[in-house]
């Protein structure tokens, strides 16, 4: 199963002590209507790219940080997570050469993937993402629970979310590998 990556963020952060992505979040991390509007504008400004994720980190001072690199399943940033107001990124269709695996992973990218909760944990910053189907969702943390809210697109109601909950199971992956 090695070499299968669903979606993730890599952060080289400065100015903070190391914190595990499994750490508890002390306060609510909730996006505002103004953030929703700005996130939608940023997503609309991205050039069409179905092969490579795109991302921006919006800082408290209003500046916008571009990732150092992006590929089909992740983006990397070098920034101070304490200064991040919110993050916007895209999830794209999986480019795995195995069609069954690619379909399975692409379906999983309609939800947050591994690492999508990183900015909530490390910087108390909501994380917006556009799915391969064009839905826009935001990952928030409220009253002790991760919450996934749809900002634009399908009628998916707000729901609870747990890190890695959307990842396909080993049996799903094995089944997908046999399909090709």
BELJO-V676514 format. One record per backbone hydrogen bond with DSSP energy under -0.5 kcal/mol. NH is the residue of the N-H (numbers start at 1). CO is the residue of the C=O. If there is no record, write none. Layout:
NH/CO + NH/CO
//
This chain:
4/1 + 5/3 + 8/73 + 10/75 + 12/77 + 13/11 + 14/79 + 23/20 + 26/24 + 29/141 + 30/28 + 36/32 + 37/33 + 38/34 + 39/35 + 40/36 + 41/37 + 42/38 + 43/39 + 44/40 + 45/41 + 45/42 + 46/42 + 46/43 + 53/71 + 56/88 + 57/65 + 58/56 + 58/86 + 59/57 + 59/63 + 60/83 + 62/59 + 65/57 + 67/55 + 68/76 + 69/76 + 71/74 + 75/8 + 76/69 + 77/10 + 79/12 + 79/77 + 81/79 + 83/80 + 84/81 + 85/58 + 86/58 + 87/126 + 88/56 + 89/128 + 90/54 + 91/130 + 94/102 + 99/97 + 102/98 + 103/99 + 104/100 + 105/101 + 106/102 + 107/103 + 108/104 + 109/105 + 110/107 + 111/108 + 116/113 + 118/115 + 121/117 + 122/118 + 123/119 + 124/120 + 125/119 + 126/85 + 127/139 + 128/87 + 128/126 + 129/137 + 130/89 + 131/135 + 134/131 + 136/152 + 137/129 + 137/135 + 138/149 + 139/127 + 140/138 + 140/147 + 141/29 + 142/145 + 145/142 + 146/161 + 147/140 + 148/159 + 149/138 + 149/147 + 151/136 + 151/149 + 152/136 + 159/148 + 161/146 + 165/162 + 167/164 + 173/169 + 174/170 + 175/171 + 176/172 + 177/173 + 178/174 + 179/175 + 180/176 + 180/177
//
